[in-house]
Amino acid sequence: MWISSFKLRLFCCLLAVLMVVVLVINVTQVEYLDHETVLATFIDSSGQFVSSQVTGISRNPYCGYEHQTLSSRERMEEDSLLAALQWQVPDVGPVPFLKSTDPSSSYFVILNSAAFFKVGSQLEVLVHVQDFQRKPKKYGGDYLQARIHSPKLQAGAVGRVVDYQNGFYKVFFTLLWPGKVKVSISLVHPTEGIRVLQHLQEEKPHRVYFKSLFRSGRISETTECNVCLPGSLPLCNFTDLYTGEPWFCFKPKKLPCSSRINHFKGGYLKGLLTAAENAFFQSGINIKMPINSSGPDWVTVIPRRIKEMNNLELSQGSGTFPSGYYYKDQWRPRKFKMRQFNDPDNITECLQRKVVYLFGDSTIRQWFEYLTTFVPDLVEFNLGSPKNVGPFLAVDQKHNILLKYRCHGPPIRFTTVFSNELHYVANELNGIVGGKNTVVAIAVWSHFSTFPLEVYIRRLRNIRRAVVQLLDRSPKTVVVIRTANAQELGPEVSLFNSDWYNFQLDTILRKMFSGVGVYLVDAWEMTLAHYLPHKLHPDEVIVKNQLDMFLSFVCPLET
């Protein structure tokens, strides 16, 4: 009896010890897997939920833009967008600097010169590019920017450039105001520089790198993060469960993936170019340099009669280019009458009883900063958020106005964003009820300039789907998209944030949101047409015009 009881107790003890060991192993395994292996839920184009196992510990580079599962319609759209953005750069092999485009020896000439033009007439300009040996170029591919302007009138508008692929370019302008109108043409990058930028876009998407801090107790580690990470080290998989937006970090050596604290910009890779390639990116020589005229660079424009102007407006149709112009420092869209909100009370009256959501990068954060500075009753509520990062909140209790700003999800080159504040715009939109007192403004572009275009197309596809669903359930919701804008460029900035990259993003954005039922604030033309130097964060007069246009969509003139 005693021996049987002893054996039973011994067996129970061994069983208990075994159970404890198994439990410890399971807990350790779960902790290790944590974010490495997640069950991701994606939504395909038909709106159906599709589950797939996403394995985070990868022994091969995982690039989310290369592993997308697209419907036939999405694939067709993506192929069409990429085809439309094929920059015609000839394959002429290595080109020495002296044979590259020289803006100082290139020139333009006004073709249809006349004693005077009428408002609404077309002006054509022919540009002929030459190399540093003053020899004509025989191929195209240069990136040019063009505008007409009247400094005394503080007037300006952009032109449309056509590349004939033989060293000649034609620029088309619409003359939109009377007076003396001057033509300005600039070389942003030579063809040879564009070839370098293309290579970087396709082969070096990690040239801006990001990091995250992981911490548990007294132990902390920092690892690199990105859409795509090279090598064979274990990864933490932070792919968004709802949008499928990919994001990865190298797994810390001692900590689980769940211990991630924040996200921040790690820096910029150096030494990306050879000495020969560096020659194509020189300030004062071939980056945003003017091309002079070989003759007169201005024309005289006279007014049209009122009847002629009415007929001209009717003939413009829906594909209006340019979309607007400056006159006396005020932006004038060509499709509708824009209001001027010169008094804070005008803005308060417009936004009364409304909730305004601002989503995106720092260029739309400027709208939040302008509104809270200009409108005294709109008081910012201190959320303790990091400066320039957010989220930010402002309230006007008297007039029942709520203004919110939140940055978009990674990739984002802000200093430090807490992990729990890394929200994707599409997910935020899905949480908005909407209605006649709801206003949404979105600007997502600047932080995607270093990635292949597929990454940006994926992001906009998710945002567009959420916008369509929001407008479907609440048709009276006002949704406004702020486009990209030009900025100042130097040799280093050109490799990461070139206007050429942002021109591509801007083109994609316009095409993908065409016909969706959103309003567009054309920040691209607003910066190119203005006389002030280009800046990533435009000066206040340009921001004010952007806000006037935005508010005109929210509170249009009664007709």
C-alpha positions in Angstrom: 0.0 0.0 0.0 2.7 2.4 1.0 4.8 1.6 -2.0 1.9 2.1 -4.3 1.1 5.5 -2.7 4.8 6.5 -3.1 4.8 5.5 -6.8 1.6 7.5 -7.4 3.1 10.6 -5.7 6.3 10.3 -7.6 4.4 9.9 -10.9 2.3 13.1 -10.1 5.5 15.1 -9.3 7.1 14.0 -12.5 4.0 14.9 -14.5 3.8 18.3 -12.8 7.4 19.0 -13.6 6.9 17.9 -17.2 3.8 20.2 -17.5 5.8 23.2 -16.2 8.6 22.5 -18.7 6.1 22.3 -21.6 4.4 25.5 -20.5 7.7 27.4 -20.3 8.7 26.2 -23.8 5.3 27.2 -25.2 5.4 30.7 -23.6 9.0 31.2 -24.9 7.9 30.1 -28.3 4.9 32.4 -28.4 6.9 35.3 -27.2 9.5 34.7 -29.9 7.0 34.4 -32.6 4.9 37.3 -31.4 5.1 39.6 -34.4 7.4 37.4 -36.5 4.6 35.3 -37.6 1.2 36.9 -38.0 -2.1 35.9 -39.5 -2.6 38.8 -42.0 -6.1 39.6 -43.3 -6.2 41.3 -46.6 -9.1 42.7 -48.6 -9.1 42.0 -52.3 -10.6 44.2 -55.0 -14.0 42.5 -54.6 -14.2 43.4 -51.0 -13.8 39.8 -49.8 -11.5 39.0 -46.9 -8.6 36.7 -47.7 -6.4 35.2 -45.0 -2.8 34.3 -45.6 0.1 33.3 -43.4 2.8 36.0 -43.5 6.1 34.6 -42.2 8.2 37.3 -40.7 11.5 35.4 -40.2 12.7 35.4 -43.7 16.0 34.2 -45.2 15.5 36.2 -48.3 14.9 39.9 -49.0 11.2 40.6 -48.8 9.9 43.5 -50.9 6.3 44.1 -50.4 5.9 45.9 -53.7 7.2 42.8 -55.5 4.8 40.4 -53.7 1.5 42.0 -54.2 -1.5 40.0 -55.1 -3.5 42.1 -57.5 -6.8 41.6 -59.3 -6.8 41.8 -63.1 -8.3 45.3 -62.8 -5.6 46.4 -60.4 -2.9 44.9 -62.5 -4.2 46.6 -65.6 -4.3 50.0 -63.8 -0.8 49.6 -62.4 0.6 48.6 -65.8 -1.2 51.6 -67.4 0.2 54.0 -64.8 3.8 52.7 -65.1 3.5 52.8 -68.9 2.3 56.4 -68.8 5.3 57.4 -66.6 7.9 55.7 -68.8 10.5 58.5 -69.2 12.0 58.4 -72.6 15.7 58.3 -71.8 17.8 56.9 -74.7 20.2 54.0 -74.1 23.3 55.7 -75.4 25.7 54.2 -72.9 28.0 56.2 -70.6 28.0 59.9 -71.4 30.9 62.1 -70.3 30.0 65.3 -68.5 31.0 67.6 -71.4 28.5 65.9 -73.6 25.6 66.3 -71.1 23.0 69.0 -71.3 24.4 72.5 -70.6 21.6 75.0 -69.7 23.9 78.0 -70.2 24.5 77.1 -73.9 21.0 75.9 -74.5 18.3 78.4 -75.6 14.7 78.9 -76.4 12.8 81.0 -79.0 9.2 82.2 -79.1 7.7 80.7 -82.2 4.4 82.4 -83.0 5.8 85.9 -82.3 3.4 88.7 -83.1 2.8 92.4 -82.3 0.4 91.3 -79.6 -1.7 88.4 -78.3 -5.1 88.2 -76.8 -6.0 86.8 -73.4 -6.7 83.1 -73.9 -4.3 82.7 -76.9 -1.7 79.9 -77.1 1.9 80.8 -76.9 4.5 78.3 -78.3 8.1 78.2 -77.3 10.8 76.0 -78.9 13.7 74.9 -76.7 17.0 73.6 -78.2 19.4 72.0 -75.7 23.2 71.8 -76.3 26.1 70.2 -74.4 29.0 71.8 -72.7 30.9 71.9 -76.0 28.1 73.9 -77.4 27.1 71.1 -79.7 23.4 70.3 -80.3 22.0 67.3 -78.4 20.5 64.6 -80.6 18.3 63.0 -78.0 15.8 64.1 -75.4 15.0 63.0 -71.8 15.8 66.3 -70.0 13.5 67.4 -67.2 12.3 71.0 -67.8 10.0 73.3 -65.9 8.4 76.3 -67.6 6.2 79.2 -66.6 5.0 82.6 -67.8 4.9 85.5 -65.4 4.4 89.2 -65.0 6.3 90.4 -61.9 4.6 93.8 -61.6 1.2 92.1 -61.6 2.4 89.2 -59.3 0.9 86.9 -62.0 2.1 83.5 -63.1 1.1 80.2 -64.8 2.8 77.0 -65.8 3.4 75.6 -69.3 3.2 72.1 -70.8 6.5 70.6 -72.1 6.6 68.2 -75.0 9.8 66.2 -75.7 10.5 65.5 -79.4 13.4 63.1 -78.5 15.8 64.9 -80.7 17.2 67.7 -78.5 14.2 69.9 -79.2 11.3 70.6 -76.8 8.2 72.6 -77.4 6.4 74.4 -74.5 2.8 75.4 -74.7 1.4 78.3 -72.6 -2.1 79.7 -72.3 -2.0 83.5 -71.9 -4.4 84.2 -69.1 -4.0 87.9 -68.2 -3.3 91.1 -70.1 0.0 93.0 -70.0 3.7 92.2 -70.5 4.2 88.5 -70.1 7.7 87.0 -69.6 8.7 83.4 -70.4 11.0 81.4 -68.1 12.4 77.9 -68.9 14.6 75.9 -66.4 16.5 72.7 -66.7 15.8 70.8 -63.5 18.0 67.7 -64.4 19.8 66.8 -67.6 19.0 63.5 -69.3 22.1 62.0 -67.9 21.1 62.9 -64.4 17.6 61.4 -65.0 19.2 58.0 -65.9 21.0 58.1 -62.5 17.8 58.9 -60.7 16.0 56.0 -62.4 18.7 53.6 -61.4 18.5 54.8 -57.7 14.7 54.5 -57.7 14.8 50.9 -59.0 17.9 49.6 -57.3 18.4 51.6 -54.1 15.0 52.0 -52.4 16.7 51.7 -49.0 18.9 54.8 -49.5 16.7 56.5 -46.9 16.7 54.1 -43.9 14.6 54.0 -40.8 15.0 52.6 -37.3 12.9 51.5 -34.3 13.8 51.3 -30.7 12.8 48.1 -28.8 12.8 48.2 -25.0 11.8 45.9 -22.2 12.8 46.8 -18.6 16.5 47.9 -18.7 17.2 46.2 -22.0 16.9 48.3 -25.2 18.0 47.7 -28.8 17.7 49.7 -32.0 17.4 48.0 -35.4 16.9 49.1 -39.0 13.4 49.1 -40.6 12.0 49.5 -44.1 9.6 48.3 -46.7 12.3 46.0 -47.9 15.3 44.7 -45.9 18.2 43.0 -47.6 20.1 40.1 -46.2 19.1 36.9 -44.3 18.7 38.1 -40.7 15.5 37.4 -38.8 12.8 40.0 -39.3 10.0 41.5 -37.3 6.9 41.6 -39.5 4.8 44.8 -38.9 2.7 44.4 -42.0 -0.6 46.1 -41.4 -3.4 43.5 -40.9 -6.1 45.5 -42.7 -4.4 47.2 -45.6 -1.6 44.7 -46.2 1.0 47.6 -46.2 4.4 45.9 -45.7 6.8 47.1 -43.0 9.7 45.2 -41.5 12.4 45.6 -38.9 15.5 43.5 -38.2 14.6 41.4 -35.1 16.4 42.5 -31.9 18.9 39.9 -30.6 17.5 39.8 -27.1 14.0 41.3 -27.3 10.6 40.2 -28.8 9.1 42.2 -31.7 6.3 43.3 -29.4 8.7 45.5 -27.4 8.9 48.1 -30.2 8.6 51.6 -28.8 9.0 54.0 -31.7 9.9 54.7 -35.3 12.3 57.3 -36.6 14.3 58.3 -39.6 17.7 56.6 -39.5 19.5 58.7 -42.1 20.5 58.8 -45.7 23.0 56.5 -47.4 26.2 58.2 -48.6 28.5 57.5 -51.5 25.6 56.5 -53.8 27.2 57.9 -57.0 30.5 57.6 -58.8 32.6 60.7 -59.5 31.3 60.7 -63.1 27.7 60.6 -62.0 28.2 63.3 -59.4 29.1 65.7 -62.2 25.4 65.6 -63.4 24.2 67.0 -60.0 26.0 70.3 -59.5 24.3 73.4 -58.0 24.8 76.5 -60.2 25.6 74.3 -63.2 22.9 71.8 -64.1 20.3 71.7 -61.2 17.3 74.0 -61.7 19.3 76.4 -63.9 17.6 78.9 -66.3 17.7 78.5 -70.1 18.0 81.8 -71.8 16.2 83.1 -74.8 18.0 83.7 -78.1 15.7 86.6 -78.8 12.8 88.4 -77.0 11.6 86.5 -73.9 8.3 88.3 -73.5 5.1 89.1 -75.4 2.4 91.7 -75.0 -1.1 90.5 -74.2 -4.3 92.5 -74.7 -7.7 91.9 -73.2 -10.5 90.1 -75.1 -14.1 91.5 -75.3 -16.5 90.0 -72.7 -18.4 88.0 -75.3 -15.1 86.5 -76.6 -14.1 85.5 -73.0 -17.4 83.8 -72.4 -17.0 81.7 -75.6 -13.4 80.9 -74.6 -14.5 79.6 -71.1 -17.2 77.4 -72.7 -14.6 75.9 -75.1 -12.1 75.0 -72.4 -13.9 71.7 -71.5 -13.1 69.5 -68.5 -9.4 68.9 -69.2 -8.2 72.4 -68.4 -4.5 73.1 -68.4 -3.2 74.9 -66.6 -5.7 74.4 -63.8 -5.2 78.0 -62.6 -2.9 81.0 -62.4 -1.8 83.8 -60.1 -3.0 87.3 -60.5 -2.1 90.0 -57.8 -0.7 87.1 -55.7 -4.1 85.4 -55.6 -4.7 82.0 -57.1 -7.4 81.9 -59.7 -8.7 78.4 -60.6 -10.0 78.2 -64.1 -12.9 75.9 -63.3 -14.6 77.7 -60.5 -14.7 80.9 -58.5 -12.4 80.7 -55.5 -13.3 82.7 -52.4 -10.8 84.8 -50.4 -10.7 84.0 -46.7 -8.8 87.1 -45.6 -10.5 87.5 -42.2 -10.4 84.8 -39.4 -14.2 85.3 -39.0 -14.7 84.1 -42.6 -12.9 80.8 -41.8 -14.8 80.4 -38.5 -18.1 80.9 -40.3 -17.1 78.3 -42.9 -16.0 75.7 -40.4 -18.7 76.2 -37.8 -20.1 72.9 -36.4 -17.6 70.9 -38.5 -15.0 68.2 -37.8 -11.9 68.6 -40.0 -9.4 65.8 -40.4 -6.0 66.4 -41.9 -4.0 63.3 -42.8 -0.6 63.0 -44.3 2.9 64.5 -44.2 4.3 67.8 -43.1 3.0 69.7 -46.1 -0.6 69.3 -44.8 0.5 69.9 -41.3 1.3 73.4 -42.6 -2.5 73.8 -43.0 -3.0 72.9 -39.3 -0.3 75.4 -38.3 -1.7 78.2 -40.5 -5.3 77.7 -39.3 -4.4 77.6 -35.6 -2.1 80.7 -36.0 -4.6 82.8 -38.1 -7.8 81.9 -36.3 -7.7 83.1 -32.7 -10.7 81.1 -31.5 -9.1 77.8 -32.8 -7.1 76.8 -29.8 -4.6 74.0 -29.9 -5.1 71.3 -27.2 -1.8 70.0 -25.8 -1.8 66.3 -26.3 1.9 66.0 -25.3 2.8 65.0 -28.9 6.3 65.4 -30.2 6.9 68.7 -32.0 6.3 68.5 -35.8 5.0 64.9 -35.5 1.6 64.9 -33.8 -1.1 63.9 -33.5 -2.4 67.5 -33.0 -5.8 68.7 -32.0 -7.4 72.2 -32.0 -10.8 73.2 -30.7 -13.1 76.2 -31.1 -15.7 75.5 -28.4 -17.7 78.6 -29.1 -18.3 77.7 -32.7 -18.1 73.9 -32.3 -15.1 73.4 -34.6 -12.8 70.4 -34.2 -9.5 70.3 -36.2 -7.3 67.2 -36.1 -4.0 66.4 -37.7 -2.4 62.9 -37.9 0.7 61.8 -39.9 0.4 58.8 -42.2 1.9 55.4 -41.5 5.5 54.3 -42.6 7.5 55.1 -44.5 7.7 58.5 -42.9 10.9 60.5 -42.3 9.9 62.2 -39.0 12.2 62.3 -36.0 10.4 60.1 -33.6 6.9 58.7 -33.9 5.6 56.4 -31.1 4.7 52.9 -32.4 1.1 53.2 -31.3 0.7 56.4 -33.3 1.7 54.8 -36.6 -1.7 54.8 -38.2 -2.4 54.3 -41.9 -4.7 56.8 -43.5 -6.9 54.1 -45.0 -7.6 52.7 -41.5 -8.3 56.1 -40.1 -10.8 56.8 -42.9 -12.6 53.5 -42.2 -13.2 54.8 -38.7 -14.9 58.0 -39.8 -18.7 58.1 -40.0 -18.8 61.1 -42.3 -21.6 63.5 -43.2 -22.3 67.1 -44.2 -20.3 68.4 -41.2 -17.2 66.2 -41.9 -14.3 67.4 -43.9 -11.2 65.3 -44.8 -8.0 66.5 -46.4 -5.2 64.2 -47.4 -1.6 64.8 -48.5 0.6 61.7 -49.0 3.6 62.0 -51.3 6.9 63.4 -50.0 8.1 60.3 -48.1 7.6 57.9 -51.0 10.0 59.6 -53.4 12.8 57.1 -52.8 10.7 54.0 -53.5 9.7 52.2 -56.6 6.4 53.6 -57.9 4.6 50.3 -57.0 4.9 51.2 -53.3 3.1 54.5 -53.8 0.5 53.0 -56.1 -0.3 50.4 -53.4 -0.7 53.1 -50.7 -3.0 55.3 -52.9 -5.0 52.2 -53.8 -5.8 51.5 -50.2 -6.6 55.2 -49.5 -8.8 55.4 -52.5 -10.7 52.3 -51.5 -11.3 53.8 -48.1 -12.3 57.2 -49.6 -14.8 55.5 -52.0 -16.4 53.6 -49.0 -16.6 56.8 -47.0 -18.3 58.7 -49.8 -20.6 55.7 -50.4 -21.9 55.6 -46.8 -21.8 59.4 -46.4 -22.0 61.2 -49.8 -22.1 64.7 -48.3 -18.6 64.3 -46.8 -16.1 66.7 -48.3 -12.8 65.0 -49.3 -9.9 67.1 -50.5 -6.6 65.9 -51.9 -3.5 68.1 -51.7 -1.1 67.3 -54.5 2.7 67.3 -54.4 4.8 70.4 -54.8 8.2 71.4 -56.2 11.0 72.2 -53.8 14.5 73.5 -53.5 17.2 71.1 -54.9 20.8 70.6 -54.3 23.2 67.7 -55.2 22.2 65.6 -52.2 18.5 66.4 -52.0 18.1 65.6 -55.7 19.0 61.9 -55.0 16.2 61.6 -52.5 13.5 64.2 -53.1 14.0 65.4 -56.7 11.2 67.2 -58.4 11.4 64.5 -61.0 10.5 61.9 -58.5 7.7 64.0 -57.1 6.4 64.8 -60.6 5.9 61.1 -61.0 4.0 60.8 -57.7 1.9 63.8 -58.6 0.9 62.3 -61.9 0.0 58.9 -60.3 -2.1 60.7 -57.6 -4.1 62.7 -60.2 -4.8 59.7 -62.4 -5.8 57.4 -59.5 -8.2 59.9 -57.9 -9.7 61.1 -61.2 -13.5 60.6 -61.2 -13.6 59.5 -57.5 -15.6 62.5 -56.3 -12.8 64.3 -54.4 -11.6 67.8 -54.8 -8.0 68.6 -55.7 -5.8 71.5 -54.4 -3.2 71.8 -57.1 -0.2 72.5 -54.9 2.1 71.5 -57.8 1.0 74.3 -60.1 0.7 76.7 -57.2 4.4 76.4 -56.4 5.7 76.3 -60.0 3.6 79.3 -61.1 4.7 81.5 -58.1 7.6 83.9 -58.2 8.9 82.7 -54.7 11.7 80.1 -54.6 10.6 76.5 -54.5 10.4 75.0 -51.0 9.3 71.7 -49.6 7.2 73.8 -47.2 6.0 76.7 -49.3 5.9 80.2 -47.9 2.8 81.6 -46.2 1.3 83.4 -49.2 1.2 80.1 -51.1 -0.2 78.2 -48.1 -2.9 80.8 -47.7 -3.9 80.3 -51.4 -4.0 76.6 -50.8 -6.3 77.1 -47.7 -8.5 79.5 -49.7 -9.0 76.8 -52.3 -9.6 74.1 -49.7 -12.2 76.3 -47.8 -13.8 77.2 -51.1 -14.6 73.5 -51.6 -16.0 73.2 -48.1 -18.0 76.5 -48.4 -18.5 77.2 -52.1 -20.0 80.4 -53.4 -23.8 80.2 -53.7 -24.9 80.2 -57.3 
